[in-house]
Amino acid sequence: KLRVIDVGVAGNLFEGKVVNSDPDKLHGGTRNFCSEPAMTAEECSRCMQIGRKSLIEVVEQTSSKVVCLGEVGIGNTTSSSALIAALTGQVADSVCGGGAYATKTRNEDAVSKKVQIVKRALKRHGMDGIPASVALANLGGAEIAAMAGAMLEASERDIAVLVDGFIATAAALVAVGISPNACHCMFLTTNSAEKGQKAAIETIQAAANLNYIPMPPSPVLSMGLRMGEGSAAIMAVPIIRSSAAVMSDMATIQDVLG
């Protein structure tokens, strides 16, 4: 079952056949993180709660044991790069890529501008030892907060989460920073074309090892996707189903020979 939830599109509430605004959405969107926090602590908490309650609704309505999480956003590779830099200690240049550009070659001037924006944000908010929840409020965005909340809720309910691309990986990093136990329910689905994802994945896996939690395996797909929107997570569903079938139904050599 597909659910598309408006968490922070600037504007009034609306309802559609697929997309619906949550009543607690950020009506004005997030703010310029180069000059002020993207969200207040209360706004960030609201967005995380939207993710939590949305996860609960889906699971209760469908009895799902696996959920796919993705996002729709504009400019959110910048927020994700800033978050990853803040939570991994990587410099801006090493985590900023071209984003979802429409041409076959990326715009180097745009990437350079992105790097400078991320540097300004990190200088404004600091990045040494900053708690994940504070980094999330400072750097945004609303959809990242909602996904992080959904992942935390899924972890508490032992629901497997198929984590989509770069932005969803940034949300996973935040969730693990808040509660390392969130690692145990995560399946990373795709190697993003965004270079900052590698640092995020390594930090997630290191947190799992440090806390003696089964480590999320490396992404199962690698197709250079720049799509988001849960695309890779959906494509990974047959692989998860096949893996589960192998674990539960595949005959052993003793079964065959016996």
N, C-alpha and C positions, 0 to 999 in steps of 0.2 A: 504494500500500500504506500503510495507516494503522498508525502506531506511537504508543502512549501510554506514556510512561515516567515512573514514579514516581521523582523525584529527591530530594524532601525532605518528603514527607508523614510527619508524626510517627507512628511505629509500626514494626512489624516488616515484613519482606519478604513480598510476596504475589505470586501469579501468577494471571492471568485470561485470558480469551479475547482481550482487547484490551489491558488494562492490565497492565504488569509492572514490578515494582520492580527497579531496578538494584542490584546487590550493594554498590556504593559510595555508595548514597544517604545523605543525612543523616537518620539514624534519629530524631533528636530535633527535626528541623526547624531553622529559624534562630532567632536570639535577638532580644531587644528592642533595636533599634538606637538607641533613645533613651538607653540606659544602657551599652551595650557594642557591639562590632562584631557585626553579624548573623552573620558567619562568620569563622573564622580563615582565614588565607591558604591553609592546606592544605585546608580544607573547600571553599573557593571554587575552588581548582585542581581538586579532585576532581569538583565539579559541572561545571566546564568540560570536563573530560576525558570525563564521561558524554555530554555533547553531541557532542563530537568523535567518540567511538567509535560512538555511535548513528548519526551521519551516515554514517560509513564503512560500517557494516553495511547500511544501507538502500541506499546507492549500489552496493555490491558485489552485493547480492542482486537488485536491480531494474535496474541499469544506468541509473538515472535521471540526467537532465541538469538537472532542475529539482526543488527540494524546497520544500514549504510548511511554515513554522514558526509554531506557535501555542502557547498554554499554557492550563492550567487552574489557577486560583489564587484564594485568598480574601484580600482586602486588598492585593493586589499593585499596584493603582494607586497606593497610598501609597508603596511601595518605588520604583516607577517614577518617581513625581513627585520623590522625594528624589534619585534618581540623575540625573535630567534637570537638576534645579536645580544639583547639584554639578558637573556636567560642562559646563553651558552658562553658568553664572554668573547665571541667572535667580533672582529671589526666589521664595519658596515660594508666595506669593499668586498669582503669574502662571502656575504650572504645576499647581496642584491643582484638580481638578474633582470631579464628583459620584460618579465610579466607576460600578459596575454596580448602580444602585439599581432597586428593583422597581416603584416607583410612577411615575406620569407626570411628577411634579415632584420635583426633587432636594431633599434635606434640607439646608438652609443651615447648620443647627447642626452637622451631620455634616461638611460641607465645612470649616467654621471649625475644627472639632476636628482635621481632617486637616492643615490648614495649620499649626496649632500643633505637631503631632507632627513634621511635616517640619522646621519651624524648630528644634525641639529637637534633632533628629538632626543637622542641619547645624551647629549650634553645638557639638554634642558631637564631631563628627568633622572639622569644618573643610571648606572647599570651594574655597579659593584654590590653584589649581595642583595639585590632587590628581590623581595618576595614575588612569586609568580602572580599572585592576585593583585598586587600593586602595579606590576608591570602591565598587566592586562588592562586595568583601569586607565593607566597613563597613556598607553599606546593603541588601545582598541583592537579590533572594532567590535561592534555589537554582535555580528554573526560569529566571530571567533569566540566571544564569551558564551554565546548560546551553545555552540558545539562543545566547548569545554564543560559546560554544565551538564549537557547530555551524556558526555563520556563519563563524568563522575557518577551520575545516576546509574548508568549502565553497569559500571564497575561494582557498585553497591548491590546490584540485582543479578550479578553474574550473567549479564547479557553481552554477547560478543559484538564488537564494533569494527566494521570495515572502514578504516580511515582513508579518506580520499587523498588528494594531492597536497600541494604545498601549503595552502591555507589551513586545511584540516590537520596537517601535521603540526603546524604552529599551535593549533588549538589543543592537540594531543600533548604537546610539550608543556603547555600551560597546565593542563589537567594533571599531568604527572608531577609538575612542580608543586601543585597544591596537595596532591595525594599520590605518592608513588605507587600505591596499590592499583591505581587506574591502569597501570601497564598490563595487568594480567588479562584484560579483556580485549586488548588491541590487536588488530591485524592490519599492518601497513600494506596498502594495495599497490602503490605505483611509485617508481622512481621519477620524481618530477624533473622537468627540465630546469627548474630553478635551483641554483647551486647551494642555496642556504638550507635546503632540506637535509642534506647529508649531516650537517652539524646538529640539527634538531633530532634526527633519528639516533645518532650516536649518543646524544645526551639522554634520550629516553631509554635506550638499551643499557647505558651505564647506570641509570637510576634503578633499573630492574635488578641488575647484578648486585648493586650496593645493598639493596633491601631484600635480597634472596627471593626475588619474585621471578617466575618464568619470563624470560626475555622475549619481547615481541620480535618475531622473525623479520628479516629484511624484506622489503617490498617484493611481491610476487610478479609484478608486471614492470616492464621497462620499455615504454614506447614513445618517450619524449612528449607526453601529453602536456598541453597548456590549457586545459578546459575547465577544471573544477567541476562544480555542479553535480558532484557524486558520480561522474562518468566512470572513473577507474574502479570505484567501489562496486558499482553495479556489474562491471565486467569481471570482477573477481569473484562474484557470487558462485558461478559454476565450479570454480576451482575449490572453493570452500566446501561446496556440496560433494564434490568428488572426493576430497580429502576425508570428509566425515564418513562417506560410504566405504572408503578403503579401511578406515579405522574400525568401523562397526560390522561390515559385511564381508570383507575380503577373506577368502579361505586361506588358512595357513598351509604350509607344505605337509604338515601332519594330517590335516583334513583331506588333502588331495590324495596322498599316498595310502591313507587308511581306508 
